[in-house]
Amino acid sequence: MVTIVKVLFNLVFSLAGLVMLFPLGLLNKYLAEKARKEALAGSSVKVIGVDVMATKKLSTSIMLYPVLCFGFSGFFFYVLGRLTDLHLL
């Protein structure tokens, strides 16, 4: 019983991360597939292009994850400030 409660408790808090990272995952998938197709069309050596996909996903995530964190933090800071009438800035 205690384990089920712990799992449900953690599930609630993991939903925020899922909501934040879902758009990044979709964008990564789209950009990686686009880069893979370009690499396959421009090379006679590449067969699958998995290395191109991995590089694109990694570089996109490294660049956009901090932007998403700051964006979501700023958005919630603004929204919660409006809802609670806290005027910190």
PyMOL Python script that loads the backbone (N, CA, C, O; Angstrom):
from pymol import cmd

cmd.read_pdbstr("""\
ATOM      1  N   MET A   1       0.823  -1.198   0.000  1.00  0.00           N
ATOM      2  CA  MET A   1       0.000   0.000   0.000  1.00  0.00           C
ATOM      3  C   MET A   1       0.868   1.265   0.000  1.00  0.00           C
ATOM      4  O   MET A   1       0.574   2.221  -0.717  1.00  0.00           O
ATOM      5  N   VAL A   2       1.918   1.266   0.789  1.00  0.00           N
ATOM      6  CA  VAL A   2       2.786   2.439   0.872  1.00  0.00           C
ATOM      7  C   VAL A   2       3.501   2.661  -0.461  1.00  0.00           C
ATOM      8  O   VAL A   2       3.709   3.804  -0.868  1.00  0.00           O
ATOM      9  N   THR A   3       3.874   1.591  -1.135  1.00  0.00           N
ATOM     10  CA  THR A   3       4.565   1.706  -2.406  1.00  0.00           C
ATOM     11  C   THR A   3       3.660   2.341  -3.460  1.00  0.00           C
ATOM     12  O   THR A   3       4.115   3.166  -4.252  1.00  0.00           O
ATOM     13  N   ILE A   4       2.405   1.968  -3.475  1.00  0.00           N
ATOM     14  CA  ILE A   4       1.457   2.544  -4.435  1.00  0.00           C
ATOM     15  C   ILE A   4       1.300   4.036  -4.189  1.00  0.00           C
ATOM     16  O   ILE A   4       1.234   4.814  -5.141  1.00  0.00           O
ATOM     17  N   VAL A   5       1.239   4.442  -2.942  1.00  0.00           N
ATOM     18  CA  VAL A   5       1.112   5.858  -2.603  1.00  0.00           C
ATOM     19  C   VAL A   5       2.354   6.614  -3.054  1.00  0.00           C
ATOM     20  O   VAL A   5       2.246   7.721  -3.582  1.00  0.00           O
ATOM     21  N   LYS A   6       3.526   6.031  -2.853  1.00  0.00           N
ATOM     22  CA  LYS A   6       4.768   6.677  -3.282  1.00  0.00           C
ATOM     23  C   LYS A   6       4.819   6.824  -4.796  1.00  0.00           C
ATOM     24  O   LYS A   6       5.247   7.860  -5.305  1.00  0.00           O
ATOM     25  N   VAL A   7       4.393   5.810  -5.510  1.00  0.00           N
ATOM     26  CA  VAL A   7       4.390   5.867  -6.970  1.00  0.00           C
ATOM     27  C   VAL A   7       3.433   6.942  -7.457  1.00  0.00           C
ATOM     28  O   VAL A   7       3.783   7.712  -8.352  1.00  0.00           O
ATOM     29  N   LEU A   8       2.245   7.013  -6.897  1.00  0.00           N
ATOM     30  CA  LEU A   8       1.275   8.034  -7.300  1.00  0.00           C
ATOM     31  C   LEU A   8       1.763   9.443  -6.948  1.00  0.00           C
ATOM     32  O   LEU A   8       1.557  10.387  -7.710  1.00  0.00           O
ATOM     33  N   PHE A   9       2.407   9.575  -5.792  1.00  0.00           N
ATOM     34  CA  PHE A   9       2.962  10.861  -5.386  1.00  0.00           C
ATOM     35  C   PHE A   9       4.038  11.319  -6.365  1.00  0.00           C
ATOM     36  O   PHE A   9       4.056  12.481  -6.771  1.00  0.00           O
ATOM     37  N   ASN A  10       4.927  10.418  -6.744  1.00  0.00           N
ATOM     38  CA  ASN A  10       5.984  10.759  -7.698  1.00  0.00           C
ATOM     39  C   ASN A  10       5.430  11.003  -9.098  1.00  0.00           C
ATOM     40  O   ASN A  10       5.970  11.822  -9.841  1.00  0.00           O
ATOM     41  N   LEU A  11       4.377  10.313  -9.458  1.00  0.00           N
ATOM     42  CA  LEU A  11       3.763  10.488 -10.771  1.00  0.00           C
ATOM     43  C   LEU A  11       3.214  11.897 -10.941  1.00  0.00           C
ATOM     44  O   LEU A  11       3.339  12.498 -12.008  1.00  0.00           O
ATOM     45  N   VAL A  12       2.609  12.417  -9.885  1.00  0.00           N
ATOM     46  CA  VAL A  12       2.051  13.768  -9.946  1.00  0.00           C
ATOM     47  C   VAL A  12       3.160  14.786 -10.220  1.00  0.00           C
ATOM     48  O   VAL A  12       2.979  15.689 -11.036  1.00  0.00           O
ATOM     49  N   PHE A  13       4.292  14.649  -9.552  1.00  0.00           N
ATOM     50  CA  PHE A  13       5.374  15.614  -9.726  1.00  0.00           C
ATOM     51  C   PHE A  13       6.151  15.389 -11.018  1.00  0.00           C
ATOM     52  O   PHE A  13       6.808  16.310 -11.504  1.00  0.00           O
ATOM     53  N   SER A  14       6.091  14.213 -11.571  1.00  0.00           N
ATOM     54  CA  SER A  14       6.794  13.983 -12.836  1.00  0.00           C
ATOM     55  C   SER A  14       6.012  14.499 -14.040  1.00  0.00           C
ATOM     56  O   SER A  14       6.581  14.640 -15.123  1.00  0.00           O
ATOM     57  N   LEU A  15       4.748  14.776 -13.880  1.00  0.00           N
ATOM     58  CA  LEU A  15       3.949  15.295 -14.988  1.00  0.00           C
ATOM     59  C   LEU A  15       4.427  16.673 -15.443  1.00  0.00           C
ATOM     60  O   LEU A  15       4.336  16.997 -16.627  1.00  0.00           O
ATOM     61  N   ALA A  16       4.928  17.479 -14.523  1.00  0.00           N
ATOM     62  CA  ALA A  16       5.436  18.805 -14.907  1.00  0.00           C
ATOM     63  C   ALA A  16       6.635  18.655 -15.838  1.00  0.00           C
ATOM     64  O   ALA A  16       6.739  19.374 -16.832  1.00  0.00           O
ATOM     65  N   GLY A  17       7.526  17.743 -15.534  1.00  0.00           N
ATOM     66  CA  GLY A  17       8.672  17.497 -16.402  1.00  0.00           C
ATOM     67  C   GLY A  17       8.259  16.929 -17.743  1.00  0.00           C
ATOM     68  O   GLY A  17       8.843  17.264 -18.774  1.00  0.00           O
ATOM     69  N   LEU A  18       7.262  16.080 -17.732  1.00  0.00           N
ATOM     70  CA  LEU A  18       6.764  15.503 -18.980  1.00  0.00           C
ATOM     71  C   LEU A  18       6.166  16.578 -19.877  1.00  0.00           C
ATOM     72  O   LEU A  18       6.406  16.593 -21.084  1.00  0.00           O
ATOM     73  N   VAL A  19       5.394  17.471 -19.289  1.00  0.00           N
ATOM     74  CA  VAL A  19       4.789  18.558 -20.065  1.00  0.00           C
ATOM     75  C   VAL A  19       5.871  19.469 -20.625  1.00  0.00           C
ATOM     76  O   VAL A  19       5.755  19.951 -21.752  1.00  0.00           O
ATOM     77  N   MET A  20       6.923  19.710 -19.848  1.00  0.00           N
ATOM     78  CA  MET A  20       7.975  20.608 -20.302  1.00  0.00           C
ATOM     79  C   MET A  20       8.834  19.971 -21.392  1.00  0.00           C
ATOM     80  O   MET A  20       9.245  20.656 -22.328  1.00  0.00           O
ATOM     81  N   LEU A  21       9.109  18.682 -21.286  1.00  0.00           N
ATOM     82  CA  LEU A  21      10.025  18.040 -22.224  1.00  0.00           C
ATOM     83  C   LEU A  21       9.344  17.441 -23.457  1.00  0.00           C
ATOM     84  O   LEU A  21      10.031  17.078 -24.412  1.00  0.00           O
ATOM     85  N   PHE A  22       8.037  17.329 -23.462  1.00  0.00           N
ATOM     86  CA  PHE A  22       7.343  16.752 -24.610  1.00  0.00           C
ATOM     87  C   PHE A  22       7.565  17.556 -25.898  1.00  0.00           C
ATOM     88  O   PHE A  22       7.864  16.960 -26.933  1.00  0.00           O
ATOM     89  N   PRO A  23       7.428  18.888 -25.870  1.00  0.00           N
ATOM     90  CA  PRO A  23       7.692  19.642 -27.109  1.00  0.00           C
ATOM     91  C   PRO A  23       9.143  19.509 -27.578  1.00  0.00           C
ATOM     92  O   PRO A  23       9.411  19.471 -28.779  1.00  0.00           O
ATOM     93  N   LEU A  24      10.066  19.441 -26.633  1.00  0.00           N
ATOM     94  CA  LEU A  24      11.472  19.274 -27.003  1.00  0.00           C
ATOM     95  C   LEU A  24      11.690  17.928 -27.683  1.00  0.00           C
ATOM     96  O   LEU A  24      12.445  17.841 -28.651  1.00  0.00           O
ATOM     97  N   GLY A  25      11.048  16.891 -27.196  1.00  0.00           N
ATOM     98  CA  GLY A  25      11.167  15.574 -27.814  1.00  0.00           C
ATOM     99  C   GLY A  25      10.599  15.547 -29.222  1.00  0.00           C
ATOM    100  O   GLY A  25      11.196  14.958 -30.124  1.00  0.00           O
ATOM    101  N   LEU A  26       9.455  16.177 -29.415  1.00  0.00           N
ATOM    102  CA  LEU A  26       8.865  16.232 -30.756  1.00  0.00           C
ATOM    103  C   LEU A  26       9.745  17.011 -31.725  1.00  0.00           C
ATOM    104  O   LEU A  26       9.946  16.594 -32.865  1.00  0.00           O
ATOM    105  N   LEU A  27      10.266  18.139 -31.267  1.00  0.00           N
ATOM    106  CA  LEU A  27      11.141  18.938 -32.116  1.00  0.00           C
ATOM    107  C   LEU A  27      12.421  18.179 -32.446  1.00  0.00           C
ATOM    108  O   LEU A  27      12.895  18.219 -33.581  1.00  0.00           O
ATOM    109  N   ASN A  28      12.981  17.486 -31.452  1.00  0.00           N
ATOM    110  CA  ASN A  28      14.180  16.676 -31.688  1.00  0.00           C
ATOM    111  C   ASN A  28      13.940  15.608 -32.737  1.00  0.00           C
ATOM    112  O   ASN A  28      14.764  15.399 -33.627  1.00  0.00           O
ATOM    113  N   LYS A  29      12.819  14.944 -32.626  1.00  0.00           N
ATOM    114  CA  LYS A  29      12.500  13.871 -33.565  1.00  0.00           C
ATOM    115  C   LYS A  29      12.370  14.409 -34.988  1.00  0.00           C
ATOM    116  O   LYS A  29      12.888  13.814 -35.933  1.00  0.00           O
ATOM    117  N   TYR A  30      11.684  15.526 -35.132  1.00  0.00           N
ATOM    118  CA  TYR A  30      11.482  16.123 -36.452  1.00  0.00           C
ATOM    119  C   TYR A  30      12.808  16.594 -37.060  1.00  0.00           C
ATOM    120  O   TYR A  30      13.108  16.283 -38.213  1.00  0.00           O
ATOM    121  N   LEU A  31      13.591  17.336 -36.291  1.00  0.00           N
ATOM    122  CA  LEU A  31      14.854  17.869 -36.808  1.00  0.00           C
ATOM    123  C   LEU A  31      15.866  16.764 -37.101  1.00  0.00           C
ATOM    124  O   LEU A  31      16.618  16.856 -38.071  1.00  0.00           O
ATOM    125  N   ALA A  32      15.892  15.722 -36.273  1.00  0.00           N
ATOM    126  CA  ALA A  32      16.821  14.621 -36.493  1.00  0.00           C
ATOM    127  C   ALA A  32      16.472  13.851 -37.765  1.00  0.00           C
ATOM    128  O   ALA A  32      17.360  13.463 -38.523  1.00  0.00           O
ATOM    129  N   GLU A  33      15.204  13.634 -37.992  1.00  0.00           N
ATOM    130  CA  GLU A  33      14.788  12.925 -39.207  1.00  0.00           C
ATOM    131  C   GLU A  33      15.094  13.760 -40.449  1.00  0.00           C
ATOM    132  O   GLU A  33      15.505  13.228 -41.479  1.00  0.00           O
ATOM    133  N   LYS A  34      14.892  15.054 -40.342  1.00  0.00           N
ATOM    134  CA  LYS A  34      15.208  15.947 -41.457  1.00  0.00           C
ATOM    135  C   LYS A  34      16.711  15.934 -41.758  1.00  0.00           C
ATOM    136  O   LYS A  34      17.109  15.891 -42.922  1.00  0.00           O
ATOM    137  N   ALA A  35      17.538  15.971 -40.718  1.00  0.00           N
ATOM    138  CA  ALA A  35      18.992  15.929 -40.903  1.00  0.00           C
ATOM    139  C   ALA A  35      19.440  14.578 -41.459  1.00  0.00           C
ATOM    140  O   ALA A  35      20.365  14.512 -42.270  1.00  0.00           O
ATOM    141  N   ARG A  36      18.783  13.504 -41.023  1.00  0.00           N
ATOM    142  CA  ARG A  36      19.130  12.169 -41.514  1.00  0.00           C
ATOM    143  C   ARG A  36      18.850  12.051 -43.005  1.00  0.00           C
ATOM    144  O   ARG A  36      19.661  11.509 -43.755  1.00  0.00           O
ATOM    145  N   LYS A  37      17.694  12.564 -43.433  1.00  0.00           N
ATOM    146  CA  LYS A  37      17.354  12.500 -44.855  1.00  0.00           C
ATOM    147  C   LYS A  37      18.318  13.316 -45.703  1.00  0.00           C
ATOM    148  O   LYS A  37      18.698  12.899 -46.797  1.00  0.00           O
ATOM    149  N   GLU A  38      18.715  14.486 -45.195  1.00  0.00           N
ATOM    150  CA  GLU A  38      19.685  15.304 -45.926  1.00  0.00           C
ATOM    151  C   GLU A  38      21.044  14.606 -46.014  1.00  0.00           C
ATOM    152  O   GLU A  38      21.705  14.656 -47.052  1.00  0.00           O
ATOM    153  N   ALA A  39      21.453  13.961 -44.932  1.00  0.00           N
ATOM    154  CA  ALA A  39      22.747  13.269 -44.932  1.00  0.00           C
ATOM    155  C   ALA A  39      22.728  12.063 -45.856  1.00  0.00           C
ATOM    156  O   ALA A  39      23.715  11.785 -46.537  1.00  0.00           O
ATOM    157  N   LEU A  40      21.625  11.354 -45.885  1.00  0.00           N
ATOM    158  CA  LEU A  40      21.528  10.182 -46.766  1.00  0.00           C
ATOM    159  C   LEU A  40      21.490  10.599 -48.233  1.00  0.00           C
ATOM    160  O   LEU A  40      22.040   9.908 -49.092  1.00  0.00           O
ATOM    161  N   ALA A  41      20.849  11.714 -48.518  1.00  0.00           N
ATOM    162  CA  ALA A  41      20.771  12.167 -49.900  1.00  0.00           C
ATOM    163  C   ALA A  41      22.112  12.693 -50.403  1.00  0.00           C
ATOM    164  O   ALA A  41      22.403  12.616 -51.596  1.00  0.00           O
ATOM    165  N   GLY A  42      22.925  13.223 -49.499  1.00  0.00           N
ATOM    166  CA  GLY A  42      24.193  13.808 -49.915  1.00  0.00           C
ATOM    167  C   GLY A  42      25.382  12.880 -49.816  1.00  0.00           C
ATOM    168  O   GLY A  42      26.505  13.302 -50.092  1.00  0.00           O
ATOM    169  N   SER A  43      25.176  11.619 -49.428  1.00  0.00           N
ATOM    170  CA  SER A  43      26.309  10.715 -49.242  1.00  0.00           C
ATOM    171  C   SER A  43      25.978   9.342 -49.803  1.00  0.00           C
ATOM    172  O   SER A  43      24.854   8.855 -49.684  1.00  0.00           O
ATOM    173  N   SER A  44      26.978   8.734 -50.413  1.00  0.00           N
ATOM    174  CA  SER A  44      26.788   7.367 -50.908  1.00  0.00           C
ATOM    175  C   SER A  44      27.326   6.350 -49.908  1.00  0.00           C
ATOM    176  O   SER A  44      27.186   5.145 -50.120  1.00  0.00           O
ATOM    177  N   VAL A  45      27.935   6.814 -48.825  1.00  0.00           N
ATOM    178  CA  VAL A  45      28.528   5.920 -47.832  1.00  0.00           C
ATOM    179  C   VAL A  45      27.542   5.604 -46.711  1.00  0.00           C
ATOM    180  O   VAL A  45      27.503   4.477 -46.217  1.00  0.00           O
ATOM    181  N   LYS A  46      26.761   6.577 -46.317  1.00  0.00           N
ATOM    182  CA  LYS A  46      25.837   6.385 -45.196  1.00  0.00           C
ATOM    183  C   LYS A  46      24.717   5.431 -45.594  1.00  0.00           C
ATOM    184  O   LYS A  46      24.156   5.517 -46.686  1.00  0.00           O
ATOM    185  N   VAL A  47      24.408   4.518 -44.673  1.00  0.00           N
ATOM    186  CA  VAL A  47      23.350   3.551 -44.918  1.00  0.00           C
ATOM    187  C   VAL A  47      22.102   3.912 -44.129  1.00  0.00           C
ATOM    188  O   VAL A  47      20.998   3.926 -44.675  1.00  0.00           O
ATOM    189  N   ILE A  48      22.276   4.202 -42.846  1.00  0.00           N
ATOM    190  CA  ILE A  48      21.124   4.483 -41.988  1.00  0.00           C
ATOM    191  C   ILE A  48      21.119   5.934 -41.516  1.00  0.00           C
ATOM    192  O   ILE A  48      20.058   6.558 -41.483  1.00  0.00           O
ATOM    193  N   GLY A  49      22.257   6.478 -41.155  1.00  0.00           N
ATOM    194  CA  GLY A  49      22.358   7.857 -40.692  1.00  0.00           C
ATOM    195  C   GLY A  49      22.032   8.051 -39.228  1.00  0.00           C
ATOM    196  O   GLY A  49      21.593   9.127 -38.824  1.00  0.00           O
ATOM    197  N   VAL A  50      22.243   7.018 -38.428  1.00  0.00           N
ATOM    198  CA  VAL A  50      21.934   7.104 -37.003  1.00  0.00           C
ATOM    199  C   VAL A  50      22.862   8.092 -36.299  1.00  0.00           C
ATOM    200  O   VAL A  50      22.444   8.776 -35.365  1.00  0.00           O
ATOM    201  N   ASP A  51      24.113   8.170 -36.739  1.00  0.00           N
ATOM    202  CA  ASP A  51      25.052   9.098 -36.117  1.00  0.00           C
ATOM    203  C   ASP A  51      24.625  10.548 -36.326  1.00  0.00           C
ATOM    204  O   ASP A  51      24.800  11.389 -35.444  1.00  0.00           O
ATOM    205  N   VAL A  52      24.074  10.827 -37.476  1.00  0.00           N
ATOM    206  CA  VAL A  52      23.592  12.185 -37.757  1.00  0.00           C
ATOM    207  C   VAL A  52      22.400  12.505 -36.866  1.00  0.00           C
ATOM    208  O   VAL A  52      22.294  13.612 -36.338  1.00  0.00           O
ATOM    209  N   MET A  53      21.508  11.541 -36.700  1.00  0.00           N
ATOM    210  CA  MET A  53      20.339  11.744 -35.840  1.00  0.00           C
ATOM    211  C   MET A  53      20.763  11.991 -34.395  1.00  0.00           C
ATOM    212  O   MET A  53      20.246  12.895 -33.739  1.00  0.00           O
ATOM    213  N   ALA A  54      21.698  11.195 -33.905  1.00  0.00           N
ATOM    214  CA  ALA A  54      22.140  11.344 -32.516  1.00  0.00           C
ATOM    215  C   ALA A  54      22.804  12.698 -32.295  1.00  0.00           C
ATOM    216  O   ALA A  54      22.569  13.354 -31.280  1.00  0.00           O
ATOM    217  N   THR A  55      23.625  13.108 -33.240  1.00  0.00           N
ATOM    218  CA  THR A  55      24.293  14.398 -33.117  1.00  0.00           C
ATOM    219  C   THR A  55      23.287  15.536 -33.121  1.00  0.00           C
ATOM    220  O   THR A  55      23.399  16.472 -32.329  1.00  0.00           O
ATOM    221  N   LYS A  56      22.324  15.460 -33.993  1.00  0.00           N
ATOM    222  CA  LYS A  56      21.308  16.514 -34.083  1.00  0.00           C
ATOM    223  C   LYS A  56      20.461  16.571 -32.807  1.00  0.00           C
ATOM    224  O   LYS A  56      20.179  17.655 -32.297  1.00  0.00           O
ATOM    225  N   LYS A  57      20.058  15.409 -32.297  1.00  0.00           N
ATOM    226  CA  LYS A  57      19.257  15.381 -31.074  1.00  0.00           C
ATOM    227  C   LYS A  57      20.038  15.930 -29.893  1.00  0.00           C
ATOM    228  O   LYS A  57      19.500  16.686 -29.084  1.00  0.00           O
ATOM    229  N   LEU A  58      21.289  15.556 -29.793  1.00  0.00           N
ATOM    230  CA  LEU A  58      22.112  16.015 -28.679  1.00  0.00           C
ATOM    231  C   LEU A  58      22.350  17.518 -28.746  1.00  0.00           C
ATOM    232  O   LEU A  58      22.206  18.214 -27.741  1.00  0.00           O
ATOM    233  N   SER A  59      22.709  18.015 -29.904  1.00  0.00           N
ATOM    234  CA  SER A  59      22.987  19.451 -30.025  1.00  0.00           C
ATOM    235  C   SER A  59      21.723  20.287 -29.823  1.00  0.00           C
ATOM    236  O   SER A  59      21.778  21.351 -29.206  1.00  0.00           O
ATOM    237  N   THR A  60      20.601  19.820 -30.330  1.00  0.00           N
ATOM    238  CA  THR A  60      19.344  20.548 -30.140  1.00  0.00           C
ATOM    239  C   THR A  60      18.938  20.557 -28.668  1.00  0.00           C
ATOM    240  O   THR A  60      18.491  21.583 -28.155  1.00  0.00           O
ATOM    241  N   SER A  61      19.090  19.438 -27.995  1.00  0.00           N
ATOM    242  CA  SER A  61      18.726  19.371 -26.579  1.00  0.00           C
ATOM    243  C   SER A  61      19.622  20.257 -25.732  1.00  0.00           C
ATOM    244  O   SER A  61      19.145  20.932 -24.820  1.00  0.00           O
ATOM    245  N   ILE A  62      20.909  20.260 -26.022  1.00  0.00           N
ATOM    246  CA  ILE A  62      21.840  21.087 -25.246  1.00  0.00           C
ATOM    247  C   ILE A  62      21.514  22.567 -25.421  1.00  0.00           C
ATOM    248  O   ILE A  62      21.652  23.347 -24.478  1.00  0.00           O
ATOM    249  N   MET A  63      21.090  22.953 -26.596  1.00  0.00           N
ATOM    250  CA  MET A  63      20.783  24.363 -26.838  1.00  0.00           C
ATOM    251  C   MET A  63      19.413  24.765 -26.306  1.00  0.00           C
ATOM    252  O   MET A  63      19.270  25.856 -25.754  1.00  0.00           O
ATOM    253  N   LEU A  64      18.408  23.917 -26.455  1.00  0.00           N
ATOM    254  CA  LEU A  64      17.037  24.333 -26.153  1.00  0.00           C
ATOM    255  C   LEU A  64      16.554  24.011 -24.744  1.00  0.00           C
ATOM    256  O   LEU A  64      15.600  24.635 -24.278  1.00  0.00           O
ATOM    257  N   TYR A  65      17.175  23.061 -24.048  1.00  0.00           N
ATOM    258  CA  TYR A  65      16.712  22.714 -22.705  1.00  0.00           C
ATOM    259  C   TYR A  65      16.817  23.902 -21.746  1.00  0.00           C
ATOM    260  O   TYR A  65      15.859  24.172 -21.021  1.00  0.00           O
ATOM    261  N   PRO A  66      17.943  24.622 -21.716  1.00  0.00           N
ATOM    262  CA  PRO A  66      17.983  25.797 -20.824  1.00  0.00           C
ATOM    263  C   PRO A  66      16.957  26.868 -21.205  1.00  0.00           C
ATOM    264  O   PRO A  66      16.390  27.531 -20.336  1.00  0.00           O
ATOM    265  N   VAL A  67      16.727  27.029 -22.493  1.00  0.00           N
ATOM    266  CA  VAL A  67      15.730  28.012 -22.937  1.00  0.00           C
ATOM    267  C   VAL A  67      14.345  27.618 -22.436  1.00  0.00           C
ATOM    268  O   VAL A  67      13.587  28.467 -21.967  1.00  0.00           O
ATOM    269  N   LEU A  68      14.019  26.346 -22.532  1.00  0.00           N
ATOM    270  CA  LEU A  68      12.719  25.874 -22.043  1.00  0.00           C
ATOM    271  C   LEU A  68      12.606  26.036 -20.531  1.00  0.00           C
ATOM    272  O   LEU A  68      11.554  26.433 -20.031  1.00  0.00           O
ATOM    273  N   CYS A  69      13.667  25.736 -19.802  1.00  0.00           N
ATOM    274  CA  CYS A  69      13.628  25.885 -18.341  1.00  0.00           C
ATOM    275  C   CYS A  69      13.391  27.336 -17.947  1.00  0.00           C
ATOM    276  O   CYS A  69      12.546  27.623 -17.100  1.00  0.00           O
ATOM    277  N   PHE A  70      14.139  28.253 -18.562  1.00  0.00           N
ATOM    278  CA  PHE A  70      13.945  29.666 -18.254  1.00  0.00           C
ATOM    279  C   PHE A  70      12.564  30.140 -18.696  1.00  0.00           C
ATOM    280  O   PHE A  70      11.926  30.933 -18.004  1.00  0.00           O
ATOM    281  N   GLY A  71      12.109  29.661 -19.832  1.00  0.00           N
ATOM    282  CA  GLY A  71      10.799  30.063 -20.326  1.00  0.00           C
ATOM    283  C   GLY A  71       9.671  29.613 -19.417  1.00  0.00           C
ATOM    284  O   GLY A  71       8.792  30.403 -19.073  1.00  0.00           O
ATOM    285  N   PHE A  72       9.692  28.343 -19.027  1.00  0.00           N
ATOM    286  CA  PHE A  72       8.652  27.835 -18.140  1.00  0.00           C
ATOM    287  C   PHE A  72       8.742  28.493 -16.769  1.00  0.00           C
ATOM    288  O   PHE A  72       7.712  28.802 -16.170  1.00  0.00           O
ATOM    289  N   SER A  73       9.949  28.713 -16.263  1.00  0.00           N
ATOM    290  CA  SER A  73      10.100  29.370 -14.961  1.00  0.00           C
ATOM    291  C   SER A  73       9.548  30.791 -15.011  1.00  0.00           C
ATOM    292  O   SER A  73       8.818  31.209 -14.112  1.00  0.00           O
ATOM    293  N   GLY A  74       9.890  31.520 -16.045  1.00  0.00           N
ATOM    294  CA  GLY A  74       9.375  32.877 -16.180  1.00  0.00           C
ATOM    295  C   GLY A  74       7.864  32.914 -16.336  1.00  0.00           C
ATOM    296  O   GLY A  74       7.191  33.765 -15.754  1.00  0.00           O
ATOM    297  N   PHE A  75       7.336  31.987 -17.124  1.00  0.00           N
ATOM    298  CA  PHE A  75       5.889  31.918 -17.329  1.00  0.00           C
ATOM    299  C   PHE A  75       5.161  31.655 -16.013  1.00  0.00           C
ATOM    300  O   PHE A  75       4.195  32.344 -15.687  1.00  0.00           O
ATOM    301  N   PHE A  76       5.629  30.651 -15.254  1.00  0.00           N
ATOM    302  CA  PHE A  76       4.950  30.336 -14.000  1.00  0.00           C
ATOM    303  C   PHE A  76       5.175  31.415 -12.950  1.00  0.00           C
ATOM    304  O   PHE A  76       4.295  31.666 -12.127  1.00  0.00           O
ATOM    305  N   PHE A  77       6.333  32.054 -12.964  1.00  0.00           N
ATOM    306  CA  PHE A  77       6.577  33.173 -12.058  1.00  0.00           C
ATOM    307  C   PHE A  77       5.582  34.292 -12.345  1.00  0.00           C
ATOM    308  O   PHE A  77       5.017  34.880 -11.423  1.00  0.00           O
ATOM    309  N   TYR A  78       5.374  34.581 -13.611  1.00  0.00           N
ATOM    310  CA  TYR A  78       4.429  35.628 -13.997  1.00  0.00           C
ATOM    311  C   TYR A  78       2.991  35.239 -13.635  1.00  0.00           C
ATOM    312  O   TYR A  78       2.259  36.032 -13.043  1.00  0.00           O
ATOM    313  N   VAL A  79       2.595  34.013 -13.996  1.00  0.00           N
ATOM    314  CA  VAL A  79       1.213  33.576 -13.749  1.00  0.00           C
ATOM    315  C   VAL A  79       0.925  33.492 -12.255  1.00  0.00           C
ATOM    316  O   VAL A  79      -0.106  33.987 -11.801  1.00  0.00           O
ATOM    317  N   LEU A  80       1.811  32.878 -11.491  1.00  0.00           N
ATOM    318  CA  LEU A  80       1.573  32.761 -10.056  1.00  0.00           C
ATOM    319  C   LEU A  80       1.644  34.124  -9.368  1.00  0.00           C
ATOM    320  O   LEU A  80       0.963  34.347  -8.367  1.00  0.00           O
ATOM    321  N   GLY A  81       2.454  35.027  -9.893  1.00  0.00           N
ATOM    322  CA  GLY A  81       2.484  36.380  -9.348  1.00  0.00           C
ATOM    323  C   GLY A  81       1.173  37.102  -9.580  1.00  0.00           C
ATOM    324  O   GLY A  81       0.708  37.849  -8.719  1.00  0.00           O
ATOM    325  N   ARG A  82       0.573  36.884 -10.744  1.00  0.00           N
ATOM    326  CA  ARG A  82      -0.727  37.499 -11.040  1.00  0.00           C
ATOM    327  C   ARG A  82      -1.839  36.885 -10.189  1.00  0.00           C
ATOM    328  O   ARG A  82      -2.726  37.593  -9.710  1.00  0.00           O
ATOM    329  N   LEU A  83      -1.786  35.565 -10.004  1.00  0.00           N
ATOM    330  CA  LEU A  83      -2.850  34.894  -9.250  1.00  0.00           C
ATOM    331  C   LEU A  83      -2.801  35.219  -7.765  1.00  0.00           C
ATOM    332  O   LEU A  83      -3.838  35.288  -7.105  1.00  0.00           O
ATOM    333  N   THR A  84      -1.594  35.419  -7.238  1.00  0.00           N
ATOM    334  CA  THR A  84      -1.467  35.641  -5.802  1.00  0.00           C
ATOM    335  C   THR A  84      -1.266  37.113  -5.448  1.00  0.00           C
ATOM    336  O   THR A  84      -1.104  37.442  -4.273  1.00  0.00           O
ATOM    337  N   ASP A  85      -1.273  37.997  -6.434  1.00  0.00           N
ATOM    338  CA  ASP A  85      -1.077  39.429  -6.234  1.00  0.00           C
ATOM    339  C   ASP A  85       0.258  39.754  -5.582  1.00  0.00           C
ATOM    340  O   ASP A  85       0.355  40.713  -4.816  1.00  0.00           O
ATOM    341  N   LEU A  86       1.282  38.972  -5.875  1.00  0.00           N
ATOM    342  CA  LEU A  86       2.620  39.273  -5.406  1.00  0.00           C
ATOM    343  C   LEU A  86       3.288  40.117  -6.480  1.00  0.00           C
ATOM    344  O   LEU A  86       3.356  39.701  -7.637  1.00  0.00           O
ATOM    345  N   HIS A  87       3.763  41.250  -6.130  1.00  0.00           N
ATOM    346  CA  HIS A  87       4.424  42.129  -7.089  1.00  0.00           C
ATOM    347  C   HIS A  87       5.896  42.206  -6.720  1.00  0.00           C
ATOM    348  O   HIS A  87       6.342  43.142  -6.057  1.00  0.00           O
ATOM    349  N   LEU A  88       6.633  41.206  -7.163  1.00  0.00           N
ATOM    350  CA  LEU A  88       8.044  41.121  -6.815  1.00  0.00           C
ATOM    351  C   LEU A  88       8.926  41.912  -7.766  1.00  0.00           C
ATOM    352  O   LEU A  88      10.032  42.313  -7.404  1.00  0.00           O
ATOM    353  N   LEU A  89       8.441  42.136  -8.978  1.00  0.00           N
ATOM    354  CA  LEU A  89       9.241  42.898  -9.939  1.00  0.00           C
ATOM    355  C   LEU A  89       8.583  44.213 -10.275  1.00  0.00           C
ATOM    356  O   LEU A  89       9.117  44.986 -11.070  1.00  0.00           O
TER     357      LEU A  89
END
""", "prot")
cmd.dss("prot")
cmd.show_as("cartoon", "prot")
cmd.util.cbc("prot")
cmd.orient("prot")
